[in-house]
Amino acid sequence: MPEPSSVERALGRIREQLEARQVSPRVVARTLAELREHTEDVRLELIDCGYTPCAAERAALERLGDARSIARAAAAYPELGAWWKRFPHLAAVAYPLACVAVLPAVPVIAGLHNAVWLGRWLMCAAAGGAVTAMLFLLLQFSITLS
């Protein structure tokens, strides 16, 4: 696998900083695409001015700035944050509801993984329920007949 270019490494650091500041994934992808295009445009412009390709790439990255300042600038706009950061009250309702909606699936998933043990447990529970029902019926008949 080829080694990533210095531009891709810089964009990777910017991605990490943006994600650490909880910027929306959609905004992160768009920002990285724009920065990639801008850096390439600057690099080509510098090559046309007589820079070597390596020097042009270094100068383009210097113009781009460091990852923390870019992430700080993006995080300054709350509308670029993740949805749960922009709407905390909605998240406070949505997350518990999602958990409650998923709860019925948890025993099913666990049951599929442990089907043999679950089958034995269900058989024992059914047998215990049948014995208890028979005892209650016997008790009811004895009360009724006395």
MOCOR-V947891 format. One record per pair of residues at least 24 apart in sequence whose C-alpha atoms are under 6 Angstrom apart, sorted by sequence separation. I is the first residue (numbers start at 1). J is the second residue. D is the distance in Angstrom with one decimal. If there is no record, write none. Layout:
I&J&D, I&J&D
This chain:
14&67&4.5, 18&71&5.0, 17&71&5.7, 24&80&6.0, 23&80&5.8, 24&81&4.9, 23&81&4.2, 24&82&4.1, 22&81&5.9, 23&82&5.4, 22&82&6.0
